[in-house]
């Protein structure tokens, strides 16, 4: 599981900060989380294989989090995509997409599998063989959800060097499932404990976009391997953070500390700040493993 950051700015356009967009790689597939204006151009610049995007999650309907979406969907169609795409977001998002496509005389070349979110309670909203996605309520000026994405633990791994040559594939499958295998022809028993080792542990990435300081999320994101939390303001503007339902860097760090996460990434910075040095300094006073989310950097979860 790897996270690549494509946007850490908030609200209005900024010279050196793009609007929110995060690309999570899970077993060679991508989940795009939020899609601010110009996201597809950033993908072009950094040679992202957009055909690997299987799922898109939109946290809420403020423009800096989704204005790039319809353009991206349209480009998929122009490239003759046929593979279905799962879109997770607020219920009104589907209406917005249909309206824009209708008035531009456009159609999609692929099936859009839409899953509506709600911001009332925690919900498992998506699952496939490798991934689970949960939504949880955030506190903002309009309905907003956070996302917790869990890469499932893998099955046990075969120790290939000690397996007999031409070992039957059905037996390999049984060993991966934690079973011992008996060869019916020879009577030989292959112990799971001898021929396999532990698989990869589950990995958890939690994403908190625009939100006021909110301790209700602590049980949901508890012990995440990586937490992204908005840090729009610094302490000097804490009153503005409260009035606009945003967080300060220090508040984000408090959430990370009390949730006992492994690492914190800060983002969604207001244009009033020329750099993030104060954000980082204030957060480090509370939670030592804090980083500023840097655009285009790849973070291993």
N, C-alpha and C positions, 0 to 999 in steps of 0.2 A: 504494500500500500504506500503510494507516494502522492504528495500534494504539490501542485505547481500553482503559484500565485500569479494572477494576471491583473489584479486591480485592488488598490488599497485606499482609494480616495472616497470622499463622501459628497453627496448632493451635487454641487456645481462642478463643471469641468475644471481640471487642474493641469498645469503644464507637465508635471512630473509624476502625477498619480492618475491612474485609470480608474474608472468606476468598478464596482465589485464584480469579480469573476474568479472562480477557483476550480481547478481541474484535478479531480482525484482519480488516480489510477488504481484499479483493483483487478488483479488477474488479467492484465492486458486489455481491460475495457476501461472506458472513461465515464465518470460521473461529473457533469458540469454543475457547479453550485453557484447560482446567480449568473446573470449575463448582462452586464452593463453595456452601454453604448460603445460600439467599436470593438467588442470582444473578438469577433471573427477576424478583424484585421490583425489583432495581436497573435491570433493563431497562425495566420499566414506568415507573419514576421518570424515566428519561432518554430515553424515547420511542424505544427501539431497535426496529426492524422485525424481529422474530424470524423472520419468514418468509424473510428473507435468509440465515439460518444454514443452510448446506449441509453443513458438516463440523464435528464436535466431536472434540477431542483431549483425552484424559485421561492425565496423566503417571504417576499411581500411585494406589493405593487407600487412602491416608490420607484420612479423611473431609473434611478442610478443602479437598480438591481435587476431590471429586465428590459430596458429599451433596446438592447442588442438582440433580443430573442427572435423576433419575427424576421429580421434580416438573416439570421443564421439559419432558420428553418427554410426560408426561401432559397438560400444558397444550396442547402441539402437537395432541394428539388431540382434546381438547375444542374446539379451534378448527378441527377437521376438516381438518387438514393431510393432503394426499395425496402430496406430493412426497417421494421417498426422502431419507433422511438418512444420511450416512456417519459412523459412530462408530469412532474409533480409540482403543484403550486395552488394558490388560492383559486376558489371556484370561478371567480370573474375572469381569470386569465384566459380560459378557453373562449369566452365570449369576445374578449379583446382580439385574440388571434383570428377568430372567424371573421370579425368585422374588418380587420385590416386586409385579410386575404380576399374577402368578398369585394371590397371597394377598389382593390388593385387588379381585379380580374385574375387572381392567382389561385392555384390549387396545389396541394402537396402530393408528391409522387409516392409517399410512404404513409403508413398508418400511424397516426398519433394516438398513443394509448395514454389518456389523461387520467390522473389520479388527483382528486381535489383534497386540499388540506383544510384543517380547522385549527383554531388556536384556543381550544377550550381544555383539552386534556392531552396527555401523552398517548401516542398511537404508533403501533408498527404499521407502516403504510406500504412497504414494499419488501419483497424477499425473492431471491433466486438462489442458485446453488452456492454462490460465493459471498453474497452480500445481504445484509439486512439494513433497512433504513427506517428510523423512527423520527417522528416529528414531536415537538414540544412547544408550548406557548411561550412567547416572549412578550415584553411589555413595550409597545410602541404606539405611535399615533394612529396607525391603522393595523388591522389584524396581521400579525407577523409570527412566523414559526421558525424555530431552530431545527437543525437536523443532526441526528446522531447516526453515523454510518459505521457499521460493524463488518469487517472482513472476517468471515467465519474461520474458526480453527480448521486447519487441514487434517486430512486423515494421516495415519502413521506413514512414515517414509521407509521404503525398501532399502536395505543395505545391499546394493547390487553386487558388490565385490565378492560376497560370500555365498550368493545364490548359485545353485547348480546351473550349468549351461542348459538352455532351452527349457527353463522352468515354466510350467504351464501358466498361461495368463489368468485363467480362473483362480488358480492358487494365489497368484500375486494379489488379486483383488481381495481375496479372503484375508490375507495377511494384513493388507492396508486397513481392513475393517476391524482389526484387532483380534482375529481368530487364529487359533493354531490349525495347521493343515496336516492331514494324514494322506500319504500317497497310497491309494488302494491297491496298486500293483506291487509295490515293494514293502508296504507296511511302515515305511519310514515316516517319522513325525517331524514336522518343521515348526518349531516353536516361534510364536510371534515375538516373544521377548528377545530371541536370538537374531532374527532376520529383519527386524524393523527397529526404527527409532521414533521418538516423538515427532509429530508434525509441527507445523508452525502454530503458535498460539493465536487466538483471536486478536485483532487489532481494532482500536476504536478511535475514530475522529469525530469530534463534536464541533458544530458550527453555530455560533451565535452572532447573527447579523445585527441589525439595528434593535437595540433594546435598552431600556432603563435598567439600573442595577436591580437584580432580581434573584434572591436566594432560593426561590422556589425551584430553580433549575438544578440545584446542587445534586439531588438524588439521581437525576437523569444522566448527567454528564460525569458522575463520580468515577474517578480513576481512569478517565480517558487517556489514551496514549498521547494525543495531541488535541489541544483546544484552540480554536480560533475564536477570539472574542473582540467585538468592536471596542474601540477606544477613541471615540471621536474627539474628546476634549481632554485637557489637563486640569489639574486642581484649580487653577485660577479661574476656570470657566465652569466650575462644578454646578453653579446655579443654572447656567444655560443648559447644561447636560440634563438637569432635572426637569427644566421647563420643556425641553424638546424630546424627552424620553430617549435619551442617549446615555452612554456611560463614559466615565473618565478612565484613563489608563490604570489608576490606582484601584478603582472599583473592579475592573477586569481582573487585576492581579488578586484581589481578595476572593473573587469567584474561583480562580484557579487554585489558590491556596486551600480554600475550604473544601473544594471538590477533589483535592489530592490528585490533580492531573500530573502527568509527567512533564509536559512542555506546553507553554502558552505562546501563541502568536497574536500580536496586536495589529489591528488595521482599522480601516474606515476613518481616516484622519481628516479633520476639517481643513479647509483651504486657508484658514487664518494662521496656520502654523507652517513656517518655511521648512522645518525639519522635525524629526521625531525624537530628538535627544531628550527633551523634558518628559515626553511620554515614557520612554524607556527608563529614565532615571527614577521617576515616581513609581513605576511598576516594580522595578527591581528592589525597592525598599520593602516590598511586601512578598514578592515571589521571585526567587532567584533564577529560575529557569525560564525567563521571559525573553522573547525575541521580537523585534520588529519584523512583520511580514514584508519581505522584500520581493518586489515584482520580478517574475520570471525565474526565481530561485525554486529549486526542487527540494522539498522536505520529505524525508523518509519518516513514515509513521511507525 
